[in-house]
Amino acid sequence: MAHDVVIAGGGVMGSAAAYFLAADPAFDGEVLVVERDPSYAACATTRSWGGIRQQFSTPENVRMSLFGVEFLRDAAQVLAVEGECPDLGFREQGYLFLASAAGLPVLEANCRLQQSLGANVALLAPEEIARRFPWLNTDGLAGAGYGPANEGWFDPAGLLQAFRRKAQDLGVTYLRDEVVGIERHHGRVTGIELKAGGDLPCGLLVNAAGPWAGRLAALAGIELPVRPRKRMTYVFDCREDLRRSPLTIDPTGVVFRPEGRQYLAIVSPPQSEDRDSDDLEEEYGLFDEVIWPALAARVPAFEAIKLSSAWAGHYDYNTFDQNAVLGPHPEIGGLLFCNGFSGHGIQQAPAAGRAIAELIAHGAYQSLDLSKLDYARIGENRPVKEANVV
């Protein structure tokens, strides 16, 4: 059976695109989502922190996340199926970006940009940091960016399942399989080959393969600099109750936030050690060597913490500029990208899914102009660098 649109990848990006496309009155075609693991046990979406913020350095990212929080507030009604409304558990506790003197000029410039785009972000001096967050050690801090509203975290698996369920309710078909080949004819994608066997013709193919998007693109002979990069999350206990604290980013790069009665922490490995990785094996070197010392130095209450568990997940890391790749290939017809969000994809899934749907149903962006994030910028070497990758 031919499908008008095939979406390769049924995680939050693929499912968001499927929902927005099926919900658009201008589109009346058939949509197929190919997902290799409908349990989503190893999915990047379900292993993410579910964070949402407007504190970015790229205008497109700020705007996408502003729409993301707007969508989250309406999701219970918009994504309801047969009267059942998803509960995404949005915890609006803010993001706190701490800066040293060396990092303060960039922080100030970012805050000005965010405020100019309508984000509720405040620039705090060290004395204000100490007053608002007395549990923090402010030594070495020159300022902080703080989002008191519209920032926090939510249930990422809940959003994925809500998109998927609503898309199916609107007529989208999900197939448990994997795309292992892409058929082209006269410079255009005409179909896919499935791992389980058989070929499927299609009018359009959307690459929403997350960390494996680069490998999917290679099936069409295309270089896409999106790689699977492993990130370890560590879960720890603390005797002192800091459960109302925001998600906090230390100048060292160590990040922590509360999760129920416990706390989560993460840090990106040094660039020289940040290699492509498929595995989800637990590793503890970064916790012992980097995270724990930084936590203890910044939060005195964290000097006596107890590590209780850990898990690994993947970023779909764009090695070119750490920003999304959205929209059509400039030379190969019928191929669209929705890739490379580099760790901030879950919050931007609503905007990205809507953008892909608009390109397919209307032939152009209707809501947010995200053309700066096109694939062509890679070949033309015009990076859109995102400085605030967490």
VMD Tcl script that draws the C-alpha trace (Angstrom):
set ca {
  {0.00 0.00 0.00}
  {1.32 3.45 -0.90}
  {1.38 6.16 1.74}
  {1.47 9.88 1.10}
  {3.85 10.41 4.03}
  {6.11 7.94 5.83}
  {7.70 9.09 9.08}
  {10.78 7.08 10.06}
  {10.81 7.14 13.85}
  {7.86 7.16 16.21}
  {9.45 8.94 19.17}
  {8.25 12.35 20.27}
  {9.38 14.11 17.06}
  {7.83 11.61 14.68}
  {4.63 11.36 16.70}
  {4.33 15.14 17.03}
  {4.71 15.54 13.26}
  {2.15 12.79 12.69}
  {-0.36 14.44 15.02}
  {-0.02 17.95 13.60}
  {-0.20 16.65 10.04}
  {-3.29 14.53 10.67}
  {-4.95 17.41 12.53}
  {-4.35 19.93 9.72}
  {-7.55 20.44 7.66}
  {-5.38 21.18 4.61}
  {-4.00 17.61 4.62}
  {-6.09 14.59 3.67}
  {-3.42 12.01 2.88}
  {-2.31 8.73 4.46}
  {0.41 8.85 7.13}
  {2.50 5.87 8.23}
  {4.90 6.01 11.20}
  {7.58 3.30 11.23}
  {8.90 2.64 14.74}
  {11.21 -0.24 15.56}
  {10.40 -0.40 19.30}
  {6.84 0.58 20.28}
  {7.70 -0.13 23.93}
  {10.09 2.86 23.73}
  {12.23 1.18 26.39}
  {15.49 2.53 24.95}
  {14.01 5.62 23.32}
  {15.80 8.95 23.77}
  {12.44 10.56 24.58}
  {11.56 8.32 27.51}
  {15.08 8.58 28.98}
  {15.17 12.37 28.88}
  {14.57 14.77 31.78}
  {11.55 16.41 30.14}
  {12.91 19.92 30.65}
  {11.48 23.05 29.08}
  {13.07 26.50 29.06}
  {13.36 29.65 27.03}
  {16.94 30.34 28.06}
  {18.66 29.76 24.73}
  {21.10 31.79 22.66}
  {19.32 31.16 19.33}
  {16.09 33.12 18.60}
  {14.49 30.12 16.88}
  {15.02 27.98 19.99}
  {13.49 30.62 22.25}
  {10.43 30.90 20.01}
  {10.04 27.15 19.68}
  {10.10 26.66 23.43}
  {7.67 29.53 23.99}
  {5.23 27.65 21.80}
  {6.16 24.43 23.60}
  {5.06 25.72 26.98}
  {1.89 27.18 25.47}
  {1.11 23.78 23.97}
  {1.82 21.98 27.25}
  {-0.74 24.14 29.04}
  {-3.40 23.17 26.48}
  {-2.31 19.57 25.92}
  {-4.89 17.98 28.21}
  {-7.69 19.28 25.98}
  {-5.92 19.29 22.60}
  {-4.62 15.71 22.89}
  {-7.65 14.21 24.65}
  {-9.01 11.00 23.14}
  {-12.55 9.84 23.95}
  {-12.68 12.19 26.91}
  {-9.41 10.89 28.39}
  {-7.03 13.80 28.97}
  {-3.27 13.24 29.34}
  {-1.66 14.50 32.53}
  {1.83 15.69 31.67}
  {2.73 16.72 35.22}
  {4.28 20.09 34.37}
  {6.43 21.29 37.28}
  {6.98 25.02 36.77}
  {10.04 25.40 39.01}
  {12.29 27.29 36.63}
  {15.80 27.04 35.23}
  {18.73 28.74 36.95}
  {21.82 29.35 34.78}
  {24.74 30.29 37.05}
  {27.61 32.28 35.56}
  {31.16 33.10 36.58}
  {32.74 36.45 35.70}
  {34.07 34.92 32.48}
  {30.62 33.72 31.46}
  {28.67 36.82 32.51}
  {28.83 38.78 29.21}
  {27.35 35.84 27.29}
  {24.68 35.33 29.95}
  {23.73 39.02 29.81}
  {23.49 38.97 26.00}
  {21.38 35.82 26.12}
  {19.03 37.32 28.71}
  {18.53 40.44 26.60}
  {17.68 38.29 23.59}
  {15.28 36.11 25.55}
  {13.50 39.10 27.08}
  {13.19 40.79 23.68}
  {11.34 37.71 22.40}
  {8.87 37.72 25.28}
  {10.49 35.20 27.63}
  {9.99 35.74 31.36}
  {13.67 35.67 32.28}
  {15.46 37.70 34.95}
  {19.15 38.51 35.29}
  {20.15 38.10 38.94}
  {23.13 39.65 40.69}
  {25.03 37.51 43.28}
  {23.21 39.11 46.22}
  {19.84 38.35 44.62}
  {20.91 34.76 43.99}
  {21.80 34.41 47.66}
  {18.49 35.93 48.77}
  {16.30 33.76 46.53}
  {18.30 30.56 46.90}
  {19.97 30.60 50.34}
  {20.97 26.95 49.99}
  {23.43 27.90 47.20}
  {27.07 28.78 47.74}
  {27.55 31.92 45.61}
  {31.35 31.89 45.70}
  {32.69 32.55 42.22}
  {29.33 33.59 40.82}
  {28.91 36.88 38.94}
  {25.26 36.46 38.02}
  {22.49 34.10 36.98}
  {19.69 33.82 34.46}
  {16.44 32.70 36.06}
  {13.12 31.83 34.47}
  {10.49 32.03 37.23}
  {7.63 31.14 34.86}
  {7.20 28.90 31.81}
  {10.29 26.87 32.70}
  {10.59 23.55 34.48}
  {9.97 19.95 33.52}
  {7.21 17.52 32.62}
  {6.61 13.83 31.83}
  {8.35 13.13 28.49}
  {6.89 9.64 28.11}
  {3.45 11.09 28.77}
  {3.84 13.63 25.97}
  {5.08 10.98 23.53}
  {2.18 8.64 24.28}
  {-0.34 11.49 24.10}
  {0.91 12.51 20.64}
  {0.92 8.90 19.46}
  {-2.55 8.10 20.78}
  {-4.06 11.27 19.32}
  {-2.35 10.70 15.97}
  {-3.76 7.19 15.81}
  {-7.19 8.50 16.74}
  {-6.92 10.85 13.73}
  {-6.13 7.98 11.38}
  {-2.33 7.69 11.46}
  {-0.99 4.13 11.13}
  {1.94 2.90 13.24}
  {4.04 -0.01 12.00}
  {6.54 -1.91 14.12}
  {9.52 -2.16 11.79}
  {12.67 -0.32 10.75}
  {13.61 1.52 7.59}
  {16.74 -0.13 6.16}
  {16.66 1.27 2.65}
  {15.53 4.39 0.82}
  {14.49 4.19 -2.81}
  {15.16 7.13 -5.14}
  {14.18 7.79 -8.71}
  {15.07 10.85 -10.79}
  {16.34 12.74 -7.74}
  {13.32 12.02 -5.58}
  {12.47 9.61 -2.75}
  {9.92 7.13 -3.99}
  {9.80 4.48 -1.27}
  {11.41 2.65 1.62}
  {12.69 -0.84 2.32}
  {11.67 -2.42 5.63}
  {13.80 -4.67 7.84}
  {11.00 -7.22 8.10}
  {11.01 -7.42 4.32}
  {9.25 -5.71 1.51}
  {9.20 -2.26 -0.04}
  {6.67 0.50 0.54}
  {6.16 3.35 -1.95}
  {5.69 6.80 -0.45}
  {5.25 10.37 -1.56}
  {7.32 11.95 1.24}
  {9.74 10.58 3.82}
  {10.36 12.38 7.12}
  {13.59 11.51 8.93}
  {12.62 11.52 12.62}
  {15.07 8.80 13.64}
  {16.48 10.66 16.64}
  {20.05 9.68 17.55}
  {20.18 7.39 14.51}
  {19.11 10.05 12.02}
  {22.58 10.22 10.49}
  {22.49 6.53 9.67}
  {19.06 6.83 8.11}
  {20.21 9.74 5.96}
  {23.21 7.68 4.82}
  {20.77 5.19 3.25}
  {19.96 7.94 0.76}
  {23.63 8.78 0.25}
  {23.38 11.91 2.40}
  {25.75 13.12 5.11}
  {23.82 14.34 8.15}
  {26.07 15.26 11.12}
  {23.72 13.86 13.77}
  {25.25 11.29 16.08}
  {24.12 9.22 19.09}
  {25.88 10.67 22.12}
  {25.48 8.92 25.44}
  {24.49 10.88 28.55}
  {24.41 9.46 32.07}
  {21.79 10.55 34.60}
  {22.58 9.97 38.27}
  {19.91 9.77 40.98}
  {20.84 10.65 44.54}
  {19.32 11.25 47.97}
  {19.82 14.23 50.24}
  {18.70 14.64 53.85}
  {17.88 18.32 53.42}
  {14.66 19.11 51.56}
  {15.46 21.12 48.43}
  {12.55 19.82 46.38}
  {11.39 23.33 45.41}
  {14.70 24.21 43.80}
  {14.88 25.02 40.08}
  {16.82 23.03 37.54}
  {20.26 24.49 38.14}
  {23.20 24.69 35.74}
  {26.55 25.29 37.43}
  {29.40 27.07 35.60}
  {31.24 23.71 35.67}
  {28.52 22.28 33.40}
  {27.05 20.09 36.13}
  {23.24 20.17 36.14}
  {20.84 19.05 38.87}
  {17.16 19.20 39.74}
  {14.74 17.57 42.17}
  {12.75 14.51 41.14}
  {10.13 13.55 43.69}
  {11.99 12.99 46.94}
  {15.29 12.51 45.13}
  {17.55 14.51 42.81}
  {18.94 14.06 39.32}
  {22.37 15.15 38.10}
  {24.09 15.12 34.72}
  {27.14 16.55 32.97}
  {28.38 16.27 29.41}
  {31.71 14.47 29.07}
  {34.73 16.43 27.82}
  {34.56 16.99 24.08}
  {37.60 14.79 23.52}
  {35.76 11.89 25.19}
  {32.29 12.54 23.75}
  {32.18 9.78 21.17}
  {29.37 8.13 19.24}
  {27.77 5.40 21.32}
  {24.91 2.94 20.89}
  {25.06 1.34 24.31}
  {23.06 2.22 27.43}
  {25.44 0.69 29.96}
  {25.81 2.52 33.26}
  {29.06 4.34 33.93}
  {30.05 6.08 37.16}
  {33.36 7.81 36.45}
  {31.83 11.23 35.75}
  {29.83 11.15 38.97}
  {32.81 10.42 41.18}
  {35.28 12.67 39.37}
  {33.18 15.64 38.23}
  {29.59 15.74 39.44}
  {29.87 15.01 43.15}
  {32.73 17.49 43.77}
  {30.84 20.23 41.87}
  {27.58 19.53 43.71}
  {29.27 19.60 47.10}
  {31.03 22.87 46.29}
  {27.88 24.62 45.04}
  {25.28 23.23 47.48}
  {26.57 22.60 51.01}
  {23.67 20.21 51.67}
  {24.97 18.03 48.85}
  {28.22 17.29 50.66}
  {26.52 14.26 52.24}
  {24.51 12.70 49.43}
  {23.95 9.06 48.56}
  {23.90 7.79 45.00}
  {20.91 5.46 44.58}
  {20.72 4.68 40.86}
  {21.66 5.78 37.36}
  {20.52 5.43 33.78}
  {21.83 6.23 30.32}
  {20.12 7.91 27.41}
  {21.09 9.39 24.05}
  {21.22 12.87 22.59}
  {20.65 13.20 18.84}
  {23.69 15.42 18.79}
  {24.27 17.72 15.83}
  {28.05 17.98 15.70}
  {27.86 20.88 13.24}
  {26.22 23.50 15.46}
  {24.15 21.74 18.16}
  {20.90 22.94 16.60}
  {18.01 21.21 14.89}
  {18.00 20.35 11.20}
  {14.48 21.01 9.91}
  {12.85 20.94 6.51}
  {13.49 19.53 3.03}
  {16.71 18.41 1.43}
  {17.70 21.06 -1.12}
  {18.36 18.57 -3.92}
  {16.54 15.33 -3.14}
  {12.80 15.76 -3.46}
  {10.42 14.17 -0.98}
  {12.90 14.00 1.92}
  {12.46 16.12 5.05}
  {14.54 16.32 8.21}
  {13.42 16.66 11.83}
  {16.69 15.94 13.57}
  {19.67 17.03 15.63}
  {18.08 18.74 18.65}
  {21.15 17.96 20.78}
  {19.35 17.42 24.07}
  {16.63 20.08 23.89}
  {14.25 18.24 21.59}
  {11.53 17.13 23.99}
  {10.48 20.72 24.75}
  {10.59 21.68 21.08}
  {8.68 18.68 19.77}
  {5.37 20.58 19.51}
  {6.95 23.39 17.46}
  {9.05 21.02 15.35}
  {6.12 18.70 14.66}
  {3.93 21.63 13.69}
  {6.67 23.00 11.43}
  {7.06 19.71 9.53}
  {3.29 19.44 9.16}
  {3.08 22.97 7.77}
  {5.80 22.29 5.21}
  {3.97 19.19 4.01}
  {0.40 20.50 4.10}
  {1.05 24.10 3.01}
  {4.44 24.04 1.32}
  {5.88 26.67 3.68}
  {6.11 27.61 7.36}
  {2.89 29.19 8.58}
  {3.57 29.85 12.27}
  {7.29 30.18 13.02}
  {9.86 30.83 10.31}
  {12.47 28.16 11.02}
  {14.21 28.40 7.66}
  {17.54 29.26 9.36}
  {17.59 25.67 10.62}
  {17.53 24.18 7.12}
  {19.75 21.35 5.90}
  {21.42 23.56 3.29}
  {23.32 25.47 5.99}
  {25.49 22.40 6.58}
  {26.86 22.23 3.04}
  {27.14 26.00 2.90}
  {29.02 26.10 6.23}
  {26.77 28.67 7.89}
  {26.29 27.29 11.40}
  {23.57 28.58 13.72}
  {25.45 27.96 16.93}
  {23.53 27.25 20.13}
  {25.58 28.16 23.21}
  {23.14 26.94 25.87}
  {23.28 23.17 25.36}
  {22.51 21.45 28.67}
}
mol new
graphics top color blue
foreach p $ca { graphics top sphere $p radius 0.5 }
foreach p [lrange $ca 0 end-1] q [lrange $ca 1 end] { graphics top cylinder $p $q radius 0.2 }
display resetview
